[in-house]
Structures are given as structure tokens and as C-alpha cells.
Amino acid sequence: IVQVLAAVLDRLVIQNASIAMGDPGQVTKFHAMKAPGIGVLQYLER
């Protein structure tokens, strides 16, 4: 179940990142300078 959830979340992150790239002037507190060093699956397994 964890692996399936991680795969779905990874796809959502990729889709949302591509949407956000369309409007670079809109930055919120949820934007980061770089991607975290840990993936979704590794985070969920912790």
C-alpha cells in the first residue's frame, strides 16, 4: 500500500510542478529553492 501511495503522490508532484512552472511570478510559502534529498517512498517508509 505504501508503494502505491508513494507512486500516486510522485505523479501528483510532477503534475503540480509542471503547472507551477507556467506562472513563475506566483511564489507562495510552499515553494522551495530545491527538491528535498529524500523521495516520497523513503519519507513514507520512515
Secondary structure per residue as TSV (DSSP state, phi and psi in degrees):
chain	resnum	aa	ss	phi	psi
A	1	I	-	360.0	-39.7
A	2	V	H	-64.0	-40.7
A	3	Q	H	-66.0	-38.6
A	4	V	H	-66.6	-45.2
A	5	L	H	-60.8	-42.5
A	6	A	H	-62.7	-40.9
A	7	A	H	-64.2	-41.9
A	8	V	H	-64.7	-45.1
A	9	L	H	-64.0	-38.9
A	10	D	H	-59.4	-43.8
A	11	R	H	-64.1	-40.4
A	12	L	H	-64.1	-40.3
A	13	V	H	-62.3	-44.5
A	14	I	H	-63.8	-43.9
A	15	Q	H	-64.3	-43.9
A	16	N	H	-67.2	-35.3
A	17	A	H	-65.3	-39.1
A	18	S	H	-69.4	-33.7
A	19	I	H	-68.3	-42.4
A	20	A	H	-65.1	-29.3
A	21	M	T	-67.2	-20.5
A	22	G	T	-72.2	-21.4
A	23	D	-	-131.6	76.1
A	24	P	T	-68.3	-15.1
A	25	G	T	-80.1	-12.8
A	26	Q	-	-100.6	97.8
A	27	V	-	-111.3	133.5
A	28	T	-	-120.0	177.8
A	29	K	T	-68.6	-8.4
A	30	F	T	-92.6	-2.5
A	31	H	-	-84.2	147.5
A	32	A	-	-122.1	158.4
A	33	M	S	-72.2	-33.9
A	34	K	S	-149.4	162.7
A	35	A	-	-71.0	148.0
A	36	P	-	-65.0	156.8
A	37	G	S	-79.9	0.9
A	38	I	S	-123.1	138.9
A	39	G	-	-82.5	171.2
A	40	V	H	-62.4	-44.5
A	41	L	H	-61.6	-46.1
A	42	Q	H	-62.3	-38.6
A	43	Y	H	-64.6	-45.1
A	44	L	H	-67.4	-30.3
A	45	E	H	-75.9	-17.3
A	46	R	-	-65.6	360.0
